[in-house]
Amino acid sequence: MGQRTSIYLTDDLKAKLKLGRSRGLSEALNMAIDRYQEIIDAERKRMNSIFTEGEWNAMRNSCNGTLWVPAALIRGGVLANIEDSLDEEIESFGADRETLEGKLRELTVVQQFALVDMIEQWWDEQSAT
């Protein structure tokens, strides 16, 4: 089953959920979240093979405290954060700016969302310890 809760939705989000197809709000939200997670999970392994540990740490550092709202900020967001980082910050993690920026430019939109999801998850795990 699940837990009953209440949430506040914007009119824009309600429209995106397409509630008119004889499904209720709970079903629409569960389906959207389940689909999103399937998409992200499909990219996780690939993302880990693209970046070195130093690159991951440089990205985590540059995204620390970034609030990805609205979601449209995710498109190109990690690249923008890296571009705004000092060379010394990136190099301190053993990463090369040019190589890292090149890899970030090659990511698909789905991979960019997976990347942000993975960075956020990493920070959540750090704050839980």
C-alpha positions in Angstrom: 0.0 0.0 0.0 1.4 3.4 0.8 1.2 6.3 3.1 -1.5 8.9 2.9 -0.2 12.4 2.7 -1.1 15.8 1.4 0.9 17.9 -1.0 0.5 21.2 -2.8 0.7 21.2 -6.6 1.0 24.1 -9.0 -1.5 24.4 -11.8 1.4 23.9 -14.2 2.3 20.6 -12.6 -1.3 19.4 -12.5 -1.5 20.1 -16.2 1.7 18.2 -16.9 0.3 15.2 -15.0 -2.6 15.0 -17.6 -5.2 14.0 -15.0 -8.0 13.9 -17.5 -7.3 10.3 -18.6 -9.6 8.9 -15.8 -6.7 8.5 -13.3 -6.5 10.3 -10.0 -3.8 12.4 -8.7 -2.1 9.7 -6.7 -2.0 7.3 -9.6 -0.7 10.0 -11.9 2.1 11.1 -9.5 3.1 7.5 -8.8 3.3 6.8 -12.5 5.3 9.9 -13.3 7.8 9.3 -10.5 8.2 5.6 -11.4 8.8 6.5 -15.0 11.3 9.2 -14.1 13.2 6.8 -11.8 13.4 4.1 -14.5 14.9 6.6 -16.9 17.5 7.8 -14.4 18.4 4.3 -13.3 19.0 3.3 -16.9 21.8 6.0 -17.1 23.5 5.4 -13.7 26.0 2.8 -14.8 26.8 4.7 -17.9 27.4 7.9 -15.9 29.9 6.1 -13.6 31.9 4.9 -16.6 32.1 8.4 -18.2 33.7 10.3 -15.3 36.8 9.8 -13.2 36.6 10.0 -9.4 38.4 13.4 -9.6 35.8 14.7 -12.1 33.0 13.4 -9.9 34.5 15.3 -6.9 34.9 18.5 -8.9 31.3 18.3 -10.0 30.0 17.5 -6.5 32.0 20.4 -5.2 30.8 22.9 -7.8 27.2 21.8 -7.4 27.2 21.9 -3.6 24.3 24.0 -2.5 22.8 24.3 -6.0 19.0 24.3 -5.9 17.8 22.8 -9.2 14.4 24.6 -9.3 12.9 24.8 -11.8 14.0 21.6 -13.3 14.9 23.4 -16.5 18.0 24.6 -14.7 19.4 21.1 -14.9 19.9 21.3 -18.7 23.5 22.5 -18.9 23.6 23.3 -15.2 26.5 21.2 -14.1 28.5 22.5 -17.0 27.7 26.0 -16.1 28.8 25.4 -12.5 32.1 23.9 -13.7 32.6 26.8 -16.0 32.1 29.2 -13.1 34.6 27.2 -10.9 38.2 28.4 -10.5 40.9 26.3 -12.3 42.5 25.6 -8.9 39.3 24.1 -7.5 39.0 21.7 -10.4 42.7 20.8 -10.4 42.6 20.2 -6.6 40.5 17.2 -7.3 42.8 15.9 -10.0 40.5 16.8 -12.8 41.2 18.6 -16.1 38.8 21.4 -16.9 38.9 21.0 -20.7 38.4 17.2 -20.5 35.6 17.6 -18.0 33.8 20.3 -19.8 34.0 18.3 -23.1 32.4 15.3 -21.4 29.6 17.5 -19.9 28.9 19.0 -23.4 28.4 15.5 -24.8 25.7 14.4 -22.3 22.2 13.9 -23.5 19.4 15.7 -21.6 18.5 12.4 -19.8 22.1 12.0 -18.8 22.2 15.5 -17.4 19.2 14.7 -15.2 20.8 11.5 -14.1 24.0 13.3 -13.3 22.2 15.9 -11.1 20.2 13.1 -9.4 23.4 11.3 -8.6 25.2 14.4 -7.3 22.2 15.2 -5.1 22.0 11.7 -3.8 25.7 11.8 -2.9 25.3 15.0 -0.9 22.2 13.5 0.8 24.3 10.5 1.9 27.0 12.8 3.2 24.6 14.8 5.3 23.1 11.6 6.7 26.4 10.4 8.1 
